[in-house]
Amino acid sequence: MIAPTPVEVAEELRAQLERLGIKADVHDGYGLALVSVWVGLVVWCKDDRYWWRTGWDARRHRPVYAWHPAAEPVQAARRVAFRYVELREVHPRPEPTAGMCCDPA
């Protein structure tokens, strides 16, 4: 059996997030794929896992990451969705500015 590529793994996560009502984009390169979800929420996909930043360890001065097996995209999407909700509270979608066109069509 051939292992899925990072892009295939990322696309599966993106599809599961979409089922939860969360839009995301997939980008690839350098042997891994990224799922861009929200400000401060990018999921890296490589080999057999997904991983994303969940916070900051002030004592050690470094980021804290969570990871989930790529074989479980439904469960991974749920965990990413929880982080998405947290970040939406901190970084809500900006309101359009009066006079600015939001639909270039």
C-alpha positions as a printed NumPy array, in Angstrom:
array([[  0.   ,   0.   ,   0.   ],
       [  1.315,   3.428,  -0.972],
       [  1.315,   6.064,   1.757],
       [ -0.671,   9.219,   0.966],
       [  1.271,  12.34 ,   0.025],
       [  1.349,  15.323,   2.391],
       [ -1.009,  17.175,   0.039],
       [ -3.502,  14.301,   0.082],
       [ -3.383,  14.225,   3.884],
       [ -3.834,  18.011,   4.004],
       [ -6.755,  17.906,   1.553],
       [ -8.485,  15.3  ,   3.71 ],
       [ -8.14 ,  17.543,   6.774],
       [ -9.392,  20.529,   4.764],
       [-12.441,  18.513,   3.662],
       [-13.189,  17.475,   7.259],
       [-12.864,  21.078,   8.443],
       [-15.241,  22.161,   5.689],
       [-17.777,  19.627,   6.962],
       [-17.538,  21.468,  10.285],
       [-18.184,  24.796,   8.557],
       [-14.561,  25.962,   8.599],
       [-12.976,  27.109,   5.358],
       [ -9.262,  26.499,   4.888],
       [ -6.631,  26.543,   2.142],
       [ -3.994,  23.925,   1.323],
       [ -0.459,  24.855,   0.259],
       [  2.416,  22.521,  -0.504],
       [  6.128,  22.544,  -1.006],
       [  9.41 ,  21.355,   0.442],
       [  8.036,  17.879,   1.195],
       [  5.149,  18.954,   3.405],
       [  1.746,  20.589,   3.11 ],
       [  0.098,  23.332,   5.112],
       [ -3.555,  23.857,   5.914],
       [ -4.121,  27.558,   6.543],
       [ -7.16 ,  27.861,   8.794],
       [ -7.133,  31.235,  10.587],
       [ -4.807,  33.901,  11.95 ],
       [ -2.305,  31.963,  14.06 ],
       [ -3.63 ,  28.558,  12.999],
       [ -1.655,  26.692,  10.379],
       [ -1.63 ,  22.903,  10.394],
       [  1.515,  21.213,   9.074],
       [  1.014,  17.855,   7.372],
       [  3.861,  15.447,   6.821],
       [  4.414,  11.74 ,   7.007],
       [  1.9  ,  10.308,   9.434],
       [  0.788,  13.343,  11.422],
       [ -0.762,  16.751,  11.611],
       [  0.649,  19.344,  13.992],
       [ -0.268,  22.913,  14.904],
       [  0.696,  25.6  ,  17.388],
       [ -1.525,  25.796,  20.473],
       [  0.199,  28.429,  22.564],
       [  3.375,  29.827,  24.025],
       [  5.501,  28.5  ,  26.889],
       [  6.724,  31.718,  28.531],
       [  9.071,  29.875,  30.868],
       [ 10.9  ,  28.113,  28.04 ],
       [ 10.386,  30.918,  25.509],
       [  9.047,  28.644,  22.792],
       [  5.8  ,  27.625,  21.137],
       [  3.675,  24.709,  22.303],
       [  2.356,  22.306,  19.653],
       [ -0.363,  19.68 ,  19.458],
       [ -0.3  ,  16.798,  17.013],
       [ -2.66 ,  14.121,  15.788],
       [ -2.221,  11.017,  13.604],
       [ -2.994,  11.687,   9.937],
       [ -4.879,   8.38 ,   9.843],
       [ -7.616,  10.078,  11.926],
       [ -8.584,  13.223,   9.974],
       [-12.091,  13.45 ,  11.473],
       [-10.763,  13.556,  15.025],
       [ -7.909,  15.865,  14.021],
       [-10.389,  18.268,  12.414],
       [-12.411,  18.378,  15.631],
       [ -9.298,  19.269,  17.638],
       [ -8.281,  21.921,  15.117],
       [-11.852,  23.275,  15.242],
       [-11.571,  23.783,  19.012],
       [ -8.408,  25.846,  18.481],
       [-10.133,  27.738,  15.659],
       [-12.951,  28.768,  18.012],
       [-10.413,  29.992,  20.591],
       [ -8.548,  32.056,  18.011],
       [-11.728,  33.517,  16.509],
       [-12.426,  35.043,  19.929],
       [ -8.979,  36.67 ,  19.977],
       [ -8.864,  37.58 ,  16.258],
       [-12.442,  38.081,  15.007],
       [-13.16 ,  38.694,  11.345],
       [-12.796,  42.426,  10.651],
       [-15.882,  44.371,   9.664],
       [-15.796,  45.998,   6.216],
       [-14.914,  49.688,   6.275],
       [-17.609,  52.043,   5.009],
       [-17.104,  52.883,   1.365],
       [-14.832,  49.907,   0.681],
       [-15.997,  47.428,  -1.85 ],
       [-16.03 ,  43.875,  -0.512],
       [-17.151,  42.264,  -3.747],
       [-14.975,  43.309,  -6.698],
       [-17.551,  41.916,  -9.138]])
